[in-house]
C-alpha cells in the first residue's frame, strides 16, 4: 500500500496512550497505530451507512445497544450521539 506523510495534531493524552501501546508491542509504530485507528473508524462509518440504508435512516438507539451487547462491545458514552457505534 502506498503511504503519504501528513501532520496531525492530537490531544496529549491520546498521543501518550498511543506511545504506550507501541511500547508494549500493540503496534509497530505510532503511524501504524493511527492508521489502524483510522481504518477502524472508516469500517464503523461504512457499517453505520449500511445500517442507515437498511433502516431508512439512523438505526434506533435500542437496536444499536442490542448489537453492542450481542457483540460484547463497550457501552456507548452518554454524551455521544446515538448514530455512532
C-alpha positions in Angstrom: 0.0 0.0 0.0 1.3 3.5 -0.9 1.8 5.8 2.1 1.8 9.5 2.4 3.2 11.7 5.1 0.8 14.0 6.9 1.0 16.2 10.0 -1.8 15.9 12.6 -2.4 17.3 16.0 -3.6 15.1 18.8 -4.6 15.7 22.4 -1.5 14.9 24.5 -3.4 12.2 26.4 -4.3 10.3 23.2 -0.7 10.5 22.0 0.6 9.3 25.3 -1.7 6.3 25.1 -0.6 5.6 21.6 3.0 5.7 22.6 2.3 3.3 25.5 0.5 0.9 23.1 3.5 1.0 20.7 5.9 0.4 23.7 4.0 -2.7 24.8 4.0 -4.0 21.2 0.4 -3.4 20.2 1.6 -1.7 17.0 5.0 -1.4 15.4 4.9 2.4 15.3 2.8 5.5 16.0 2.0 5.7 12.3 0.7 2.1 12.2 -1.3 2.6 15.4 -3.0 5.7 13.9 -3.5 4.0 10.6 -5.3 1.2 12.3 -7.5 3.6 14.3 -8.5 5.5 11.0 -9.2 2.1 9.4 -11.4 1.1 12.3 -13.3 4.4 12.1 -13.8 4.0 8.4 -15.2 0.5 8.9 -17.6 1.8 11.6 -18.7 4.6 9.3 -19.4 2.2 6.4 -21.2 -0.1 8.8 -23.4 2.7 10.0 -24.1 3.8 6.5 -25.2 0.3 5.6 -27.5 0.2 8.6 -28.9 3.6 7.7 -29.7 2.2 4.2 -31.4 -0.8 5.8 -33.4 1.2 8.3 -34.1 4.2 6.0 -32.2 6.4 8.4 -30.1 6.1 11.6 -30.7 2.8 13.4 -32.8 3.1 16.5 -30.7 3.5 19.7 -32.2 0.4 21.2 -31.1 -1.6 18.1 -27.6 -0.2 18.4 -27.5 -1.1 22.1 -28.7 -4.6 21.4 -25.9 -5.0 18.8 -23.3 -3.7 21.2 -24.5 -6.2 23.8 -24.5 -9.1 21.3 -21.1 -8.2 20.1 -19.8 -7.6 23.6 -18.7 -4.0 22.7 -18.2 -1.3 25.3 -21.2 0.7 26.1 -21.6 4.0 24.2 -20.7 7.1 26.3 -23.9 9.0 27.2 -22.6 12.3 25.6 -22.3 10.8 22.1 -25.0 10.9 19.5 -27.0 7.7 19.1 -25.8 7.3 15.5 -22.2 6.3 16.4 -21.0 2.8 17.2 
